[in-house]
Amino acid sequence: MNFALTEEQEMVRKVVRNFVDKEIMPHIREWDANQHFETSIMNRLAELDLMGVCIPEEYGGSGMDYNTLAIVCEELERGDTAFRTAVSVHTGLNSLTLLQWGNEFQKEKYLKPQAKGEKIGAFGLTEPNAGSDVAAIQTTATKEGDYYILNGSKTWISLCDIADHFIVFAYTDKSKKHKGISAFIVERDMPGFSSRAIKGKLGIRAGNTGELFFDNLKVPKENLLGEEGEGFKIAMSALDNGRFTVAAGACGQIMACLEASVNYCHERKTFGKEIGKHQLVQQMIAKMEAGLQSSRLLVYRAGWLKNEGKRNTRETSLAKWVACDHANEAANDAVQIHGAYGYSNEYPVERYLRNSKAPVIYEGTREIHTIMQAEYVLGYREDKPLNRMLPKWPYEKESAGMKN
């Protein structure tokens, strides 16, 4: 086993870290306070070839491996969860799903411009009464001639007001329960589509999150992703990719908490010495470091399986559960280390704590992942290879690298 990053991966980490330090860190406090999503960041990510990191060159991407995507997500979340979330949704949930399940027409029309950052993709699965229970969705798609007519709504959709394309899940046959769910590519300018942002969130306030509405929305039949009835399988495979990026981002959250806490430990003195000299503070710092290193290993293991073209639902679930829990604990400890100052936005740790709560809820709550892991161990759950897997890396063409 080789745990060393490649020169290309080290270069990517440096590029993203510099970008975060220069273009996100100086403004994120203001954006967070104003609940403002800065769309120019997406344009800059596109200029750096970061919107299609692990998409093959033939479809407009950079052709790098899946763990390079993890590094990008880790460094972005070090700046703020909002921008890691944007890449998670655009690349992890949407673009990789198009790569895995889309036909050539769909890849040319939708995947290519997304990988280049010319268009933004999002993902519409969750509904007001359907979160972990995917089969409870109420959105329907009725076939009429050369179109499907969509009616329903989605909620807690990242990039709801920003994205150009959405992968949306709807029932084409309710009698078949989850086997009657299908997936569709929806464009923002299709008549009958509307969106609305949700304000007043606990965390990720600098992100754009909200609702989607479909009122007799006509989707051309060629926008059916996969086959009718494959929607549930498509959604689950998409979540494997989304959860992978969330887990990677959680490592960035821990890293941010650790950096802020270490700096404060050297600044603040109590009882005549730096607070970093106190053993109970050291215990919290040590816990963060252990959480960061163990979470990274789980993420990179899942990424290795992706690179090998192997099913990774179990490993990705474990990485997402463990990393997000560690991030939540790290943020809580970071506030504790900062004491009263941690309770104000004078320091960033209160934002880290607020942001750390959502990832233990979305893309599978910690309770769902706990059940999944127990069922794997007990033999109640077993994953079989999907009929369509992500392409094994390296792709046929050489990587184009990144822009500096």
Steps between C-alpha positions, in 0.01 A plus 500: 500500500625846409354784706698777330321755286616535141671818381180591318292455815744709704477769233119489509499535879731802477292667227172455687649605834639820350165566334314454828743721693481783246142490373283341768655560842502883482128516417332195652401667828307766307344250258393277788349790696306620194391150393660576165623242250785652300450369146832639379672224698347244264638692202846504654483128576417443133799710395719275717353185338349393833141443386577174324806375688432128458298516178681351195653749258276380218204641696666830586660406832855497633527120502645477851414224748225487761733565793606825333134600520517416871798733542312782326199451728717486810675826421179678398328409826798631689378835363128438546255214467290697250756475222585136563128433487479673162769273355352194673163560339626613160770234458419223747122475476437628148798474264626163622145367476481616139838336437376173649145485365472747214499408131730672253240760403452596866872509568562728205211732580522515879818343638750681277391856583474408868850352511631820344306711750295665227182360656421405859334173601292412806304205641133475596407201718388620845138609552308644796387150600782295349854512632659173605183323376558557129200288400273758669555763229180643351630660178356328194595476133223406259596408146308683227628444149860618473499660846473421870283739701652565843299621798623537856771669703839448658654660808842560655649511152847655484556749215122523456517854357840462335504172308415473131434124498341272758478123532149451635334183628131427451259209495412367156315205657400528868367145508858371479610702805873581488535302177261748337726803554673650195763773455478801268725783388312826551609840372428819692337676204248222436145642541348395831827514697556736791721517809511680832786538750470403866624765743565484874713184496710409803811457288639507146346846477734597217347221290195503276244245621130480429201351324419395144147496357370315193164609365411291194863525396561337160822298484598353160516119505869517405561659842409177677822395676552126479185295455157539654504349847878540546464822700554341840822329388617822338427697818686253720805498272492880490500507880813284501672783317338780697578337835860454393538874443320581826739274691797664330362842586461397864877445507537863394266605779715317755811656348349848531405438864849371572676794335283756679541324835876461472537870419283595795690262732817697429328840531304453819662469843343393829665437834825635362536273195360436154173307521657241270710396799191386691441127468122518454548738209766268358248217525260687273778585254611137494143385436474733201825368354392139547164578340665670203749223427257210546230672294742569215601135487136394473438757225807399301405134531158573349671708231735213418201271447348759269827518308486121462144516369367300796180537700573707811166560671611341828835676515361838397223474759755432773720789387206740491370395844837506678642814337185708554474391864866590555445838334203574726704404807800701382287811450347462845845463657632795300231723652586365844870576451416856398280543807278809494664618177388178334142611559533805274581543133819683587657158446390250233437204729137589572437480124677165487270368773188623321620360168596164648144407590353467151741229374398262779143534368511524120592224255414239759465593867754357744222268614448363148874439459513332841228259389672439166831413663336267751306322225820447299674346800198286592462375144158656443631728223719415202596716204501359149676667205273743318438447129660842448805598704712812495785460251822365647784750530733579325277577207605426146639846434775660707407760758516859381599620845383836636539865434708700745 
